[in-house]
Amino acid sequence: MNVRPTKVLFMCTANSCRSVLSEALFNHLAPVGLTAVSSGSFPSGRLNPQAVQTLHTLGISTEGLYSKDSSVFADSPPDIVITVCDKAAGETCPVYFGPALKSHWGLADPSEVHGTEQVIQAAFDHTVETIKRRFAAFFALDLNTLSHAELKVELDRIGTL
């Protein structure tokens, strides 16, 4: 697959779980030319330990992952911004102001699940599967031929998968 270079920013509130899972999974699965970063509107300054463990279990590197705000991308803005906060949970979804194409791919926060270790891990596994399903649809897009408007429609559709 030959794609124009595209940088995707995954944003959430704390940048400790959903956006970090998205960044790591995207960079692990993406074709050459596509890269991801993540940030938070109110970064916690730490990564969720269960998210890190989930990535390690999947054999996905966590090197270079840390909780940060969007100011670290000021010199290298993204082409696409995808928010992954869950509106249904009453979170304030971060807004990125700039020319980037924006879409919302809400994910329930697995770090908010309580119960046994198995119940919590099942929530993380479900989140990972949702992310992977959306990425498969994203990677199937022909970014070289879609107009800005067409890409926006496709990104919004993928956020409902």
MDTraj code that builds the backbone (N, CA, C; nanometers):
import mdtraj as md
import numpy as np

residues = "MET ASN VAL ARG PRO THR LYS VAL LEU PHE MET CYS THR ALA ASN SER CYS ARG SER VAL LEU SER GLU ALA LEU PHE ASN HIS LEU ALA PRO VAL GLY LEU THR ALA VAL SER SER GLY SER PHE PRO SER GLY ARG LEU ASN PRO GLN ALA VAL GLN THR LEU HIS THR LEU GLY ILE SER THR GLU GLY LEU TYR SER LYS ASP SER SER VAL PHE ALA ASP SER PRO PRO ASP ILE VAL ILE THR VAL CYS ASP LYS ALA ALA GLY GLU THR CYS PRO VAL TYR PHE GLY PRO ALA LEU LYS SER HIS TRP GLY LEU ALA ASP PRO SER GLU VAL HIS GLY THR GLU GLN VAL ILE GLN ALA ALA PHE ASP HIS THR VAL GLU THR ILE LYS ARG ARG PHE ALA ALA PHE PHE ALA LEU ASP LEU ASN THR LEU SER HIS ALA GLU LEU LYS VAL GLU LEU ASP ARG ILE GLY THR LEU".split()
xyz = np.array([
    [0.0852, -0.1182, 0.0000],
    [0.0000, 0.0000, 0.0000],
    [0.0887, 0.1230, 0.0000],
    [0.0652, 0.2123, -0.0914],
    [0.1439, 0.3339, -0.1032],
    [0.0551, 0.4513, -0.0640],
    [0.0877, 0.5179, 0.0466],
    [0.0050, 0.6287, 0.0935],
    [0.0885, 0.7537, 0.1101],
    [0.0211, 0.8679, 0.0955],
    [0.0915, 0.9922, 0.1224],
    [0.1202, 0.9972, 0.2719],
    [0.2339, 1.0547, 0.3132],
    [0.2653, 1.0618, 0.4557],
    [0.1543, 1.1345, 0.5317],
    [0.1064, 1.0724, 0.6376],
    [-0.0027, 1.1270, 0.7159],
    [0.0266, 1.1052, 0.8634],
    [0.0115, 1.2121, 0.9404],
    [0.0303, 1.2049, 1.0859],
    [-0.1058, 1.2196, 1.1522],
    [-0.1390, 1.1220, 1.2380],
    [-0.2677, 1.1200, 1.3077],
    [-0.2425, 1.1463, 1.4561],
    [-0.3207, 1.2369, 1.5122],
    [-0.3149, 1.2660, 1.6551],
    [-0.4393, 1.2080, 1.7209],
    [-0.4193, 1.1213, 1.8206],
    [-0.5293, 1.0679, 1.8999],
    [-0.5329, 1.1468, 2.0304],
    [-0.6476, 1.2096, 2.0559],
    [-0.6618, 1.2935, 2.1752],
    [-0.7669, 1.2395, 2.2699],
    [-0.7390, 1.2573, 2.3974],
    [-0.8343, 1.2231, 2.5012],
    [-0.8120, 1.3197, 2.6171],
    [-0.8771, 1.2961, 2.7245],
    [-0.8670, 1.3873, 2.8369],
    [-0.7317, 1.3749, 2.9077],
    [-0.6986, 1.2572, 2.9598],
    [-0.5787, 1.2397, 3.0424],
    [-0.4570, 1.1910, 2.9659],
    [-0.4754, 1.1418, 2.8445],
    [-0.3672, 1.0838, 2.7650],
    [-0.2917, 0.9787, 2.8468],
    [-0.3696, 0.8878, 2.9046],
    [-0.3069, 0.7825, 2.9844],
    [-0.3527, 0.6431, 2.9431],
    [-0.4636, 0.6337, 2.8697],
    [-0.5197, 0.5024, 2.8400],
    [-0.5654, 0.4907, 2.6935],
    [-0.6838, 0.5407, 2.6605],
    [-0.7413, 0.5207, 2.5263],
    [-0.6573, 0.5821, 2.4149],
    [-0.6129, 0.7052, 2.4327],
    [-0.5333, 0.7697, 2.3282],
    [-0.3959, 0.7036, 2.3162],
    [-0.3413, 0.6570, 2.4279],
    [-0.2117, 0.5892, 2.4273],
    [-0.2245, 0.4518, 2.3611],
    [-0.3308, 0.3779, 2.3946],
    [-0.3551, 0.2508, 2.3265],
    [-0.3675, 0.2727, 2.1759],
    [-0.4390, 0.3772, 2.1370],
    [-0.4588, 0.4077, 1.9951],
    [-0.3262, 0.4409, 1.9278],
    [-0.2456, 0.5254, 1.9907],
    [-0.1156, 0.5616, 1.9329],
    [-0.0283, 0.4379, 1.9123],
    [-0.0134, 0.3578, 2.0160],
    [0.0748, 0.2417, 2.0077],
    [0.0245, 0.1393, 1.9058],
    [-0.1051, 0.1099, 1.9086],
    [-0.1614, 0.0138, 1.8132],
    [-0.1496, 0.0641, 1.6694],
    [-0.1783, 0.1922, 1.6486],
    [-0.1694, 0.2500, 1.5145],
    [-0.0273, 0.2347, 1.4609],
    [0.0713, 0.2770, 1.5409],
    [0.2102, 0.2709, 1.4943],
    [0.2581, 0.1281, 1.4746],
    [0.2013, 0.0339, 1.5473],
    [0.2365, -0.1071, 1.5322],
    [0.1766, -0.1664, 1.4041],
    [0.0561, -0.1225, 1.3681],
    [-0.0175, -0.1828, 1.2575],
    [-0.0118, -0.1049, 1.1261],
    [0.0219, 0.0220, 1.1312],
    [0.0091, 0.1109, 1.0151],
    [0.1066, 0.0787, 0.9029],
    [0.0594, 0.0992, 0.7805],
    [0.1499, 0.0889, 0.6662],
    [0.2519, 0.2029, 0.6705],
    [0.3598, 0.1839, 0.5986],
    [0.4634, 0.2869, 0.5892],
    [0.4012, 0.4174, 0.5407],
    [0.4385, 0.5265, 0.6036],
    [0.3877, 0.6578, 0.5650],
    [0.2847, 0.7115, 0.6620],
    [0.2250, 0.6230, 0.7418],
    [0.1268, 0.6654, 0.8410],
    [0.1887, 0.6551, 0.9800],
    [0.1776, 0.7619, 1.0572],
    [0.2283, 0.7614, 1.1939],
    [0.1245, 0.8228, 1.2865],
    [0.1347, 0.7888, 1.4140],
    [0.0414, 0.8416, 1.5129],
    [0.1170, 0.8963, 1.6329],
    [0.0536, 0.9934, 1.6959],
    [0.0968, 1.0481, 1.8236],
    [-0.0299, 1.0609, 1.9082],
    [-0.0139, 1.0931, 2.0350],
    [-0.1318, 1.1124, 2.1193],
    [-0.1067, 1.2264, 2.2163],
    [-0.2166, 1.2815, 2.2674],
    [-0.2064, 1.3874, 2.3678],
    [-0.3368, 1.3955, 2.4444],
    [-0.3359, 1.4773, 2.5500],
    [-0.4550, 1.4950, 2.6310],
    [-0.4831, 1.6412, 2.6584],
    [-0.6095, 1.6735, 2.6781],
    [-0.6463, 1.8113, 2.7111],
    [-0.6058, 1.8446, 2.8546],
    [-0.6064, 1.7439, 2.9418],
    [-0.5615, 1.7570, 3.0802],
    [-0.4759, 1.6340, 3.1107],
    [-0.3528, 1.6274, 3.0534],
    [-0.2723, 1.5064, 3.0686],
    [-0.2449, 1.4740, 3.2153],
    [-0.2542, 1.3463, 3.2456],
    [-0.2345, 1.3006, 3.3837],
    [-0.0870, 1.2971, 3.4219],
    [0.0004, 1.2918, 3.3227],
    [0.1430, 1.2823, 3.3504],
    [0.1903, 1.1398, 3.3727],
    [0.0981, 1.0432, 3.3592],
    [0.1367, 0.9026, 3.3749],
    [0.0530, 0.8165, 3.2810],
    [0.1087, 0.7022, 3.2472],
    [0.0348, 0.6066, 3.1658],
    [-0.0396, 0.5100, 3.2566],
    [-0.1570, 0.4679, 3.2141],
    [-0.2337, 0.3705, 3.2890],
    [-0.1578, 0.2376, 3.2860],
    [-0.1264, 0.1809, 3.4033],
    [-0.0477, 0.0571, 3.4070],
    [-0.1142, -0.0602, 3.3334],
    [-0.2463, -0.0690, 3.3371],
    [-0.3161, -0.1776, 3.2676],
    [-0.3061, -0.1601, 3.1161],
    [-0.3079, -0.0360, 3.0699],
    [-0.2906, -0.0101, 2.9261],
    [-0.1508, -0.0529, 2.8821],
    [-0.0510, -0.0185, 2.9621],
    [0.0873, -0.0566, 2.9304],
    [0.1004, -0.2087, 2.9307],
    [0.0436, -0.2745, 3.0306],
    [0.0502, -0.4199, 3.0385],
    [-0.0221, -0.4848, 2.9205],
    [-0.1347, -0.4300, 2.8816],
    [-0.2095, -0.4824, 2.7677],
    [-0.1248, -0.4751, 2.6408],
    [-0.0587, -0.3630, 2.6198],
    [0.0283, -0.3482, 2.5024],
    [0.1437, -0.4475, 2.5078],
    [0.2070, -0.4618, 2.6247],
    [0.3171, -0.5578, 2.6382],
    [0.2707, -0.6989, 2.6072],
    [0.1525, -0.7357, 2.6579],
    [0.0978, -0.8696, 2.6332],
    [0.0772, -0.8936, 2.4837],
    [0.0427, -0.7881, 2.4119],
    [0.0214, -0.7982, 2.2671],
    [0.1530, -0.7908, 2.1883],
    [0.2636, -0.7710, 2.2584],
    [0.3935, -0.7611, 2.1919],
    [0.4151, -0.6272, 2.1238],
    [0.3489, -0.5239, 2.1736],
    [0.3576, -0.3904, 2.1143],
    [0.4457, -0.3022, 2.2026],
    [0.5395, -0.2371, 2.1416],
    [0.6335, -0.1520, 2.2141],
    [0.5633, -0.0335, 2.2792],
    [0.6069, -0.0010, 2.3993],
    [0.5588, 0.1184, 2.4684],
    [0.6695, 0.2232, 2.4786],
    [0.7805, 0.1961, 2.4123],
    [0.8926, 0.2890, 2.4148],
    [0.8496, 0.4232, 2.3561],
    [0.8804, 0.5289, 2.4262],
    [0.8493, 0.6634, 2.3789],
    [0.7091, 0.7110, 2.4139],
    [0.6263, 0.6254, 2.4704],
    [0.4914, 0.6669, 2.5091],
    [0.4965, 0.7406, 2.6425],
    [0.4290, 0.8534, 2.6494],
    [0.4152, 0.9254, 2.7757],
    [0.2948, 1.0172, 2.7665],
    [0.2412, 1.0565, 2.8803],
    [0.1243, 1.1428, 2.8867],
    [0.1682, 1.2874, 2.8642],
    [0.1059, 1.3539, 2.7643],
    [0.1494, 1.4885, 2.7259],
    [0.0332, 1.5698, 2.6719],
    [0.0533, 1.7005, 2.6606],
    [-0.0483, 1.7847, 2.5970],
    [-0.0058, 1.8142, 2.4535],
    [-0.0912, 1.8809, 2.3800],
    [-0.0677, 1.9018, 2.2363],
    [0.0416, 2.0023, 2.2046],
    [0.0883, 2.0757, 2.3027],
    [0.1914, 2.1763, 2.2747],
    [0.3200, 2.1129, 2.2222],
    [0.3428, 1.9848, 2.2516],
    [0.4644, 1.9197, 2.2035],
    [0.4623, 1.8990, 2.0521],
    [0.3464, 1.9202, 1.9890],
    [0.3365, 1.9023, 1.8443],
    [0.3301, 2.0354, 1.7691],
    [0.3581, 2.1436, 1.8373],
    [0.3463, 2.2766, 1.7766],
    [0.4313, 2.2906, 1.6498],
    [0.5485, 2.2288, 1.6476],
    [0.6375, 2.2389, 1.5318],
    [0.6082, 2.1348, 1.4244],
    [0.5241, 2.0384, 1.4564],
    [0.4923, 1.9308, 1.3628],
    [0.3462, 1.8923, 1.3776],
    [0.2562, 1.9800, 1.3309],
    [0.1130, 1.9547, 1.3518],
    [0.0644, 1.8313, 1.2758],
    [-0.0387, 1.7662, 1.3300],
    [-0.0948, 1.6483, 1.2642],
    [-0.1815, 1.6855, 1.1447],
    [-0.2034, 1.5872, 1.0597],
    [-0.2932, 1.6038, 0.9454],
    [-0.4369, 1.5708, 0.9847],
    [-0.4505, 1.4764, 1.0778],
    [-0.5812, 1.4286, 1.1231],
    [-0.5803, 1.4252, 1.2753],
    [-0.6879, 1.4734, 1.3362],
    [-0.7041, 1.4655, 1.4814],
    [-0.8286, 1.3815, 1.5092],
    [-0.8102, 1.2767, 1.5888],
    [-0.9207, 1.1890, 1.6253],
    [-0.9335, 1.1899, 1.7769],
    [-1.0478, 1.2366, 1.8246],
    [-1.0736, 1.2329, 1.9683],
    [-1.1338, 1.0980, 2.0035],
    [-1.0888, 1.0419, 2.1155],
    [-1.1346, 0.9090, 2.1544],
    [-1.2038, 0.9087, 2.2911],
    [-1.2312, 1.0279, 2.3456],
    [-1.3042, 1.0338, 2.4719],
    [-1.4464, 0.9837, 2.4489],
    [-1.5111, 0.9444, 2.5564],
    [-1.6458, 0.8889, 2.5460],
    [-1.7469, 0.9929, 2.5916],
    [-1.8155, 1.0536, 2.4979],
    [-1.9132, 1.1574, 2.5314],
    [-2.0189, 1.1062, 2.6289],
    [-2.0531, 0.9801, 2.6169],
    [-2.1565, 0.9244, 2.7035],
    [-2.1135, 0.9236, 2.8500],
    [-1.9835, 0.9263, 2.8732],
    [-1.9335, 0.9253, 3.0108],
    [-1.9294, 1.0659, 3.0692],
    [-1.9712, 1.1655, 2.9932],
    [-1.9763, 1.3022, 3.0431],
    [-1.8418, 1.3725, 3.0444],
    [-1.7454, 1.3212, 2.9699],
    [-1.6147, 1.3838, 2.9654],
    [-1.6178, 1.5082, 2.8784],
    [-1.5268, 1.5986, 2.9070],
    [-1.5066, 1.7123, 2.8194],
    [-1.4110, 1.6663, 2.7110],
    [-1.4594, 1.6573, 2.5907],
    [-1.3770, 1.6091, 2.4815],
    [-1.2825, 1.7208, 2.4388],
    [-1.1543, 1.6910, 2.4264],
    [-1.0599, 1.7955, 2.3896],
    [-1.0843, 1.8443, 2.2469],
    [-1.0528, 1.9679, 2.2243],
    [-1.0679, 2.0262, 2.0914],
    [-0.9305, 2.0727, 2.0460],
    [-0.8954, 2.0373, 1.9250],
    [-0.7688, 2.0801, 1.8670],
    [-0.8005, 2.1853, 1.7617],
    [-0.7493, 2.3054, 1.7816],
    [-0.7738, 2.4126, 1.6858],
    [-0.6602, 2.4164, 1.5857],
    [-0.6927, 2.4088, 1.4618],
    [-0.5926, 2.4098, 1.3566],
    [-0.6527, 2.3562, 1.2283],
    [-0.5712, 2.3481, 1.1247],
    [-0.6218, 2.3062, 0.9943],
    [-0.6444, 2.1558, 0.9801],
    [-0.6089, 2.0792, 1.0805],
    [-0.6204, 1.9335, 1.0707],
    [-0.7660, 1.8897, 1.0539],
    [-0.7840, 1.7801, 0.9824],
    [-0.9146, 1.7168, 0.9680],
    [-0.9493, 1.6528, 1.1018],
    [-1.0718, 1.6711, 1.1485],
    [-1.1101, 1.6229, 1.2817],
    [-1.2238, 1.5212, 1.2743],
    [-1.2157, 1.4220, 1.3635],
    [-1.3214, 1.3226, 1.3738],
    [-1.3257, 1.2723, 1.5180],
    [-1.4393, 1.2151, 1.5543],
    [-1.4557, 1.1618, 1.6898],
    [-1.4811, 1.0120, 1.6832],
    [-1.3957, 0.9361, 1.7511],
    [-1.4085, 0.7914, 1.7596],
    [-1.4211, 0.7535, 1.9071],
    [-1.5313, 0.7858, 1.9703],
    [-1.5487, 0.7626, 2.1128],
    [-1.5242, 0.6186, 2.1556],
    [-1.4546, 0.6056, 2.2674],
    [-1.4280, 0.4755, 2.3279],
    [-1.4623, 0.4823, 2.4762],
    [-1.5343, 0.3839, 2.5258],
    [-1.5574, 0.3764, 2.6701],
    [-1.4216, 0.3583, 2.7380],
    [-1.4046, 0.4189, 2.8531],
    [-1.2766, 0.4153, 2.9230],
    [-1.2624, 0.2854, 3.0020],
    [-1.1751, 0.1938, 2.9566],
    [-1.1612, 0.0678, 3.0286],
    [-1.1000, 0.0856, 3.1676],
    [-1.0311, 0.1960, 3.1894],
    [-0.9711, 0.2189, 3.3215],
    [-1.0769, 0.2542, 3.4265],
    [-1.1999, 0.2803, 3.3810],
    [-1.3096, 0.3106, 3.4728],
    [-1.3857, 0.1849, 3.5154],
    [-1.3516, 0.0704, 3.4568],
    [-1.4194, -0.0550, 3.4884],
    [-1.3658, -0.1089, 3.6209],
    [-1.4557, -0.1548, 3.7046],
    [-1.4186, -0.2127, 3.8334],
    [-1.4620, -0.3579, 3.8359],
    [-1.3903, -0.4360, 3.9130],
    [-1.4239, -0.5772, 3.9255],
    [-1.2983, -0.6595, 3.9373],
    [-1.3103, -0.7853, 3.9012],
    [-1.1962, -0.8762, 3.9089],
    [-1.0936, -0.8376, 3.8022],
    [-0.9758, -0.8932, 3.8170],
    [-0.8703, -0.8705, 3.7182],
    [-0.9173, -0.9140, 3.5790],
    [-0.9939, -1.0234, 3.5741],
    [-1.0437, -1.0741, 3.4460],
    [-1.1456, -0.9780, 3.3838],
    [-1.2317, -0.9213, 3.4669],
    [-1.3324, -0.8267, 3.4170],
    [-1.2632, -0.7017, 3.3627],
    [-1.1661, -0.6522, 3.4357],
    [-1.0934, -0.5321, 3.3924],
    [-1.0170, -0.5594, 3.2638],
    [-0.9482, -0.6738, 3.2575],
    [-0.8728, -0.7053, 3.1359],
    [-0.9668, -0.7241, 3.0178],
    [-1.0838, -0.7809, 3.0412],
    [-1.1819, -0.7974, 2.9334],
    [-1.2224, -0.6615, 2.8769],
    [-1.2343, -0.5609, 2.9622],
    [-1.2682, -0.4259, 2.9156],
    [-1.1560, -0.3699, 2.8298],
    [-1.0317, -0.3904, 2.8709],
    [-0.9182, -0.3442, 2.7907],
    [-0.9122, -0.4193, 2.6585],
    [-0.9346, -0.5498, 2.6620],
    [-0.9334, -0.6302, 2.5391],
    [-1.0424, -0.5840, 2.4425],
    [-1.1601, -0.5537, 2.4947],
    [-1.2697, -0.5044, 2.4105],
    [-1.2310, -0.3703, 2.3461],
    [-1.1692, -0.2832, 2.4222],
    [-1.1244, -0.1535, 2.3687],
    [-1.0226, -0.1745, 2.2577],
    [-0.9271, -0.2626, 2.2803],
    [-0.8252, -0.2927, 2.1791],
    [-0.8902, -0.3474, 2.0521],
    [-0.9865, -0.4370, 2.0656],
    [-1.0534, -0.4931, 1.9481],
    [-1.1306, -0.3860, 1.8706],
    [-1.1932, -0.2942, 1.9419],
    [-1.2636, -0.1835, 1.8757],
    [-1.1644, -0.0968, 1.7994],
    [-1.0536, -0.0650, 1.8621],
    [-0.9503, 0.0163, 1.7976],
    [-0.8986, -0.0556, 1.6726],
    [-0.8676, -0.1828, 1.6848],
    [-0.8165, -0.2588, 1.5696],
    [-0.9165, -0.2613, 1.4546],
    [-1.0448, -0.2797, 1.4861],
    [-1.1493, -0.2819, 1.3828],
    [-1.1529, -0.1480, 1.3088],
    [-1.1445, -0.0404, 1.3824],
    [-1.1459, 0.0924, 1.3211],
    [-1.0204, 0.1161, 1.2384],
    [-0.9072, 0.0714, 1.2878],
    [-0.7833, 0.0892, 1.2116],
    [-0.7855, 0.0085, 1.0828],
    [-0.8401, -0.1102, 1.0855],
    [-0.8498, -0.1907, 0.9630],
    [-0.9296, -0.1145, 0.8580],
    [-1.0381, -0.0516, 0.8995],
    [-1.1183, 0.0279, 0.8060],
    [-1.0411, 0.1514, 0.7591],
    [-0.9688, 0.2148, 0.8485],
    [-0.8900, 0.3330, 0.8126],
    [-0.7804, 0.2956, 0.7128],
    [-0.7080, 0.1867, 0.7411],
    [-0.5985, 0.1457, 0.6531],
    [-0.6481, 0.0997, 0.5169],
    [-0.7744, 0.0658, 0.5050],
    [-0.8320, 0.0251, 0.3769],
    [-0.8667, 0.1451, 0.2881],
    [-0.8670, 0.2649, 0.3462],
    [-0.8985, 0.3846, 0.2681],
    [-0.7839, 0.4185, 0.1730],
    [-0.8178, 0.4737, 0.0589],
    [-0.7155, 0.5214, -0.0338],
    [-0.6953, 0.6712, -0.0075],
    [-0.6004, 0.7004, 0.0784],
    [-0.5762, 0.8395, 0.1183],
    [-0.5248, 0.9255, 0.0036],
    [-0.4763, 0.8623, -0.1016],
    [-0.4241, 0.9369, -0.2160],
    [-0.5345, 0.9914, -0.3059],
    [-0.6539, 0.9322, -0.2993],
    [-0.7587, 0.9739, -0.3920],
    [-0.8778, 1.0420, -0.3252],
    [-0.8934, 1.0230, -0.1949],
    [-1.0080, 1.0838, -0.1260],
    [-0.9894, 1.2342, -0.1099],
    [-1.0944, 1.3095, -0.1379],
    [-1.0904, 1.4530, -0.1112],
    [-1.0984, 1.4738, 0.0397],
    [-1.0715, 1.5943, 0.0833],
    [-1.0807, 1.6290, 0.2253],
    [-1.2207, 1.5970, 0.2780],
    [-1.3233, 1.6367, 0.2034],
    [-1.4625, 1.6131, 0.2449],
    [-1.4949, 1.4635, 0.2483],
    [-1.4482, 1.3891, 0.1480],
    [-1.4734, 1.2448, 0.1445],
    [-1.4037, 1.1741, 0.2609],
    [-1.2807, 1.2171, 0.2905],
    [-1.2075, 1.1579, 0.4015],
    [-1.2788, 1.1854, 0.5335],
    [-1.3306, 1.3051, 0.5509],
    [-1.4048, 1.3400, 0.6719],
    [-1.5257, 1.2474, 0.6895],
    [-1.5996, 1.2250, 0.5827],
    [-1.7156, 1.1361, 0.5874],
    [-1.6724, 0.9946, 0.6274],
    [-1.5650, 0.9469, 0.5670],
    [-1.5159, 0.8119, 0.5970],
    [-1.4669, 0.8010, 0.7407],
    [-1.3943, 0.9002, 0.7889],
    [-1.3450, 0.8980, 0.9269],
    [-1.4611, 0.8966, 1.0261],
    [-1.5628, 0.9782, 1.0001],
    [-1.6787, 0.9819, 1.0885],
    [-1.7518, 0.8477, 1.0880],
    [-1.7606, 0.7846, 0.9705],
    [-1.8233, 0.6523, 0.9601],
    [-1.7433, 0.5494, 1.0400],
    [-1.6129, 0.5518, 1.0270],
    [-1.5285, 0.4577, 1.0984],
    [-1.5449, 0.4715, 1.2498],
    [-1.5683, 0.5924, 1.2946],
    [-1.5875, 0.6158, 1.4383],
    [-1.7110, 0.5509, 1.4946],
    [-1.7990, 0.5018, 1.4080],
    [-1.9201, 0.4334, 1.4550],
    [-1.9056, 0.2818, 1.4532],
    [-1.7938, 0.2333, 1.4007],
    [-1.7724, 0.0869, 1.3907],
    [-1.7417, 0.0259, 1.5258],
])
top = md.Topology()
chain = top.add_chain()
for i, resn in enumerate(residues, 1):
    res = top.add_residue(resn, chain, resSeq=i)
    for name in ("N", "CA", "C"):
        top.add_atom(name, md.element.get_by_symbol(name[0]), res)
traj = md.Trajectory(xyz[None], top)
